[in-house]
Amino acid sequence: MGGGDKPLLRLDGRTLLERVVERLGPQCGAGLALSANGDTARFSGFPGPVLPDPLPDQPGPLAGILAGLEHAAGHGMARVVSVSGDAPFLPEDLVARLCAAGPESGIALAASGARRHFTIALWPTILRDDLRDYLGRGERRVGAFIDRHGAAVASWPVEPVDPFLNVNTPEDLAAAEDAARSEAAGLEIGPSAGA
């Protein structure tokens, strides 16, 4: 997608990040934080702190999750939900369904169709030390870390559009544009379904 920040791509006049904030913000009473490295000024409109990776060498998505877990634990929170910054159709019941999916001390993943979304999940902050150790050993695979702890799963349908569609290619952006137009026209996008 040109090497820039995908969450800052525009979809129907608004950035993907603005759409994520619009859908996730009302579900997160403690507020939102954004995992991003580099100059934070590019996210000046974001309504919360921008957290850099707590480890050197940008070790991937788990470093961003670790940043969120450590930030949340420092504010007395027991759990953190993580989402992709390029997923503009997140379900409005995402957090509630993830919380209901499993015990407070465990990980809960979102799924759509037959696909589990490892970075769209609810994480207990008690895992932060184990995650820091895991990354410190050079491990990077999100799925392998989740497999160490097990995870409950909450599922959503993929019709009329996958609520976890993330924009990775120009074709994905075009599909998201079509879905956004349908949504703006009042068609239902990403209905809830039983887990």
CORBELSUL-V760074 format. One record per residue. RES is the residue in three letters. PHI is phi in whole degrees, -180 to 180 (none if undefined). D_LAST is the distance of its C-alpha to the last C-alpha in Angstrom with 2 decimals. Layout:
RES_PHI_D_LAST / RES_PHI_D_LAST
//
This chain:
MET_none_32.91 / GLY_93_36.36 / GLY_83_35.71 / GLY_-87_35.11 / ASP_-79_32.24 / LYS_-57_29.44 / PRO_-62_27.98 / LEU_-95_31.39 / LEU_-63_31.28 / ARG_-96_31.61 / LEU_-132_29.26 / ASP_52_30.73 / GLY_89_33.10 / ARG_-131_30.87 / THR_-73_29.83 / LEU_-59_26.36 / LEU_-63_26.53 / GLU_-60_27.42 / ARG_-69_24.37 / VAL_-63_22.13 / VAL_-61_24.03 / GLU_-61_23.73 / ARG_-84_19.93 / LEU_-88_19.38 / GLY_-50_22.51 / PRO_-64_21.58 / GLN_-89_18.48 / CYS_-121_20.77 / GLY_-61_23.44 / ALA_-83_25.24 / GLY_103_25.80 / LEU_-115_25.23 / ALA_-135_27.01 / LEU_-119_27.54 / SER_-90_28.19 / ALA_-160_31.23 / ASN_-102_34.53 / GLY_87_37.87 / ASP_-67_39.32 / THR_-75_36.98 / ALA_-60_39.06 / ARG_-67_37.09 / PHE_-112_34.17 / SER_-60_36.51 / GLY_-88_34.37 / PHE_-71_31.28 / PRO_-85_30.75 / GLY_-161_30.48 / PRO_-70_32.00 / VAL_-104_32.05 / LEU_-105_31.63 / PRO_-77_33.40 / ASP_-57_32.43 / PRO_-81_33.75 / LEU_-125_35.00 / PRO_-73_37.55 / ASP_70_37.27 / GLN_41_33.94 / PRO_-78_31.80 / GLY_101_28.73 / PRO_-59_25.30 / LEU_-65_25.14 / ALA_-66_28.36 / GLY_-66_26.80 / ILE_-65_23.94 / LEU_-60_26.74 / ALA_-58_28.64 / GLY_-66_25.79 / LEU_-63_25.29 / GLU_-68_29.05 / HIS_-62_29.46 / ALA_-64_26.78 / ALA_-61_28.20 / GLY_-66_31.61 / HIS_-109_30.47 / GLY_77_29.00 / MET_-91_25.29 / ALA_-91_22.94 / ARG_-144_20.13 / VAL_-134_19.99 / VAL_-101_17.45 / SER_-115_18.68 / VAL_-139_18.34 / SER_-82_20.57 / GLY_-75_23.56 / ASP_-119_23.54 / ALA_-116_20.10 / PRO_-79_21.22 / PHE_-118_18.18 / LEU_-53_15.74 / PRO_-67_13.26 / GLU_-75_14.92 / ASP_-112_11.96 / LEU_-57_11.40 / VAL_-65_13.10 / ALA_-61_11.82 / ARG_-70_8.09 / LEU_-66_9.48 / CYS_-62_11.82 / ALA_-77_9.57 / ALA_-72_7.68 / GLY_-155_11.05 / PRO_-68_14.74 / GLU_-60_16.97 / SER_-89_18.99 / GLY_-118_16.43 / ILE_-85_14.97 / ALA_-128_11.41 / LEU_-104_10.86 / ALA_-88_9.43 / ALA_-141_8.99 / SER_-142_9.98 / GLY_60_11.11 / ALA_-98_12.14 / ARG_-105_13.19 / ARG_-90_12.35 / HIS_-109_14.16 / PHE_-62_16.20 / THR_-96_17.89 / ILE_-109_15.03 / ALA_-157_14.08 / LEU_-108_14.89 / TRP_-122_17.99 / PRO_-76_20.05 / THR_-66_23.66 / ILE_-66_24.95 / LEU_-85_24.22 / ARG_-61_26.80 / ASP_-68_29.77 / ASP_-65_28.14 / LEU_-66_26.97 / ARG_-62_30.52 / ASP_-63_31.99 / TYR_-58_29.73 / LEU_-67_30.84 / GLY_-64_34.38 / ARG_-86_34.54 / GLY_88_33.94 / GLU_-76_30.36 / ARG_-134_28.30 / ARG_-76_25.24 / VAL_-63_21.98 / GLY_-60_20.04 / ALA_-67_22.73 / PHE_-66_22.56 / ILE_-62_18.83 / ASP_-61_19.54 / ARG_-61_22.26 / HIS_-110_19.95 / GLY_76_16.66 / ALA_-155_13.32 / ALA_-80_9.87 / VAL_-131_7.25 / ALA_-114_4.71 / SER_-112_4.74 / TRP_-127_7.09 / PRO_-75_9.73 / VAL_-98_13.18 / GLU_-113_15.21 / PRO_-76_17.45 / VAL_-147_17.29 / ASP_-64_15.08 / PRO_-67_14.29 / PHE_-111_15.14 / LEU_-53_18.32 / ASN_-118_20.97 / VAL_-93_24.64 / ASN_-114_26.50 / THR_-138_29.06 / PRO_-57_31.15 / GLU_-67_29.21 / ASP_-62_25.91 / LEU_-64_27.81 / ALA_-64_29.10 / ALA_-64_25.67 / ALA_-66_24.50 / GLU_-60_27.71 / ASP_-61_26.95 / ALA_-65_23.45 / ALA_-65_25.05 / ARG_-64_27.73 / SER_-63_25.33 / GLU_-63_23.52 / ALA_-65_26.98 / ALA_-80_27.97 / GLY_96_25.28 / LEU_-81_22.81 / GLU_-72_19.11 / ILE_-118_17.58 / GLY_62_13.96 / PRO_-65_12.35 / SER_-77_9.00 / ALA_-146_6.43 / GLY_-60_3.78 / ALA_-71_0.00
//
